[in-house]
């Protein structure tokens, strides 16, 4: 996950929500701008990019629904035939 928030804000967010994944900070908004997700107001749109191991973008979900985003991602990964990570 990439956010345009500061590392400190991302750490607070991760702790508050029990996130077990890294949240990268893009405070310069360079990455958000390159991916076309930077809104005019300066925040990043909540889009999900599915990127293959070779770096190819397989799909972009531009209608992320916070209440179902986890299940939606699992379903899309299955449709794209992305193998589950081994632990």
URTA-V812006 format. One line per field, one symbol per residue. psi: psi as a letter, one per 30 degrees, with the letter a starting at -180 (. if undefined). Layout:
psi->???
//
This chain:
psi->kklglleeeeeeeeeeghkhlkjkkiffgeeeeefgfjlefglklikkkjklfgfkjekkjgikjefgeeeeeeeeeeefhkkkkk.
//
